[in-house]
Amino acid sequence: MPSCPLRALTGVPCPFCGMTRGTIALVHGDVLHSLALNPGVLLAVVTAAFLLWRRPRLSLPTWVPCAIVGTLWAFQLLKYATGRPL
């Protein structure tokens, strides 16, 4: 698995760190472990399923994706600051 470039350069996790491992955990049925790695996995799976099933025309305000990425990054930084596994 390739490492995160931001984490390799700075040691700080990016908002998407843990998504690959979280997806693997979710595929294996371990939902709680998946959410502990990165809650964005569940959001990505639900969004992909919705887009494939309904094919809606999405028009989101610009702040919504920014808020999602900011929340994911805050979650990763909280894990980093408290010493929990990334």
C-alpha positions as CSV (number, residue, x, y, z in Angstrom):
1,M,0.0,0.0,0.0
2,P,1.5,3.4,-0.9
3,S,2.0,5.8,2.0
4,C,0.4,9.2,2.3
5,P,2.7,11.9,0.8
6,L,1.7,14.5,3.4
7,R,2.3,12.1,6.3
8,A,5.6,11.0,4.8
9,L,6.8,14.6,4.5
10,T,5.4,16.1,7.7
11,G,4.3,13.3,9.9
12,V,0.9,14.8,10.1
13,P,-2.0,12.7,8.8
14,C,-4.2,14.0,5.9
15,P,-8.0,14.0,6.0
16,F,-8.1,10.8,4.0
17,C,-5.5,8.8,6.0
18,G,-7.0,5.4,6.8
19,M,-9.5,5.3,4.0
20,T,-8.0,2.3,2.3
21,R,-7.7,0.3,5.5
22,G,-11.2,1.5,6.5
23,T,-12.6,0.3,3.2
24,I,-11.0,-3.1,3.6
25,A,-12.3,-3.4,7.1
26,L,-15.8,-2.4,5.9
27,V,-15.7,-5.0,3.1
28,H,-14.8,-7.6,5.7
29,G,-17.8,-6.6,7.8
30,D,-16.0,-4.8,10.6
31,V,-18.0,-1.5,10.6
32,L,-16.8,-0.2,13.9
33,H,-13.1,-0.7,13.1
34,S,-13.8,1.0,9.7
35,L,-15.3,4.0,11.4
36,A,-12.5,4.2,13.9
37,L,-9.9,4.3,11.1
38,N,-11.8,7.0,9.1
39,P,-15.5,7.8,9.3
40,G,-15.3,9.2,5.7
41,V,-15.3,5.6,4.5
42,L,-19.0,5.2,5.3
43,L,-19.8,8.5,3.8
44,A,-18.0,7.6,0.6
45,V,-19.7,4.2,0.3
46,V,-23.2,5.7,0.9
47,T,-22.5,8.5,-1.6
48,A,-21.2,6.1,-4.3
49,A,-24.2,3.8,-3.8
50,F,-26.6,6.8,-4.0
51,L,-24.9,8.1,-7.2
52,L,-24.9,4.7,-8.9
53,W,-28.5,4.0,-7.9
54,R,-30.2,7.3,-8.5
55,R,-27.8,9.2,-10.8
56,P,-29.0,12.5,-9.4
57,R,-27.9,15.9,-10.5
58,L,-26.0,17.2,-7.5
59,S,-25.6,20.9,-6.7
60,L,-24.0,21.4,-3.4
61,P,-22.9,24.7,-1.9
62,T,-19.1,25.1,-2.0
63,W,-18.9,25.0,1.8
64,V,-20.3,21.5,2.1
65,P,-17.3,19.5,0.7
66,C,-15.0,21.9,2.5
67,A,-16.8,21.2,5.8
68,I,-16.6,17.5,5.2
69,V,-12.9,17.5,4.5
70,G,-12.3,19.9,7.5
71,T,-14.2,17.6,9.8
72,L,-12.3,14.5,8.6
73,W,-9.0,16.3,9.1
74,A,-10.0,17.4,12.6
75,F,-10.8,13.8,13.4
76,Q,-7.4,12.7,12.1
77,L,-5.6,15.4,14.1
78,L,-7.5,14.5,17.2
79,K,-6.4,10.9,16.8
80,Y,-2.8,12.1,16.1
81,A,-2.8,14.4,19.2
82,T,-4.1,11.7,21.6
83,G,-1.8,9.0,20.3
84,R,-4.5,6.7,19.0
85,P,-3.6,4.5,16.1
86,L,-3.9,6.3,12.7
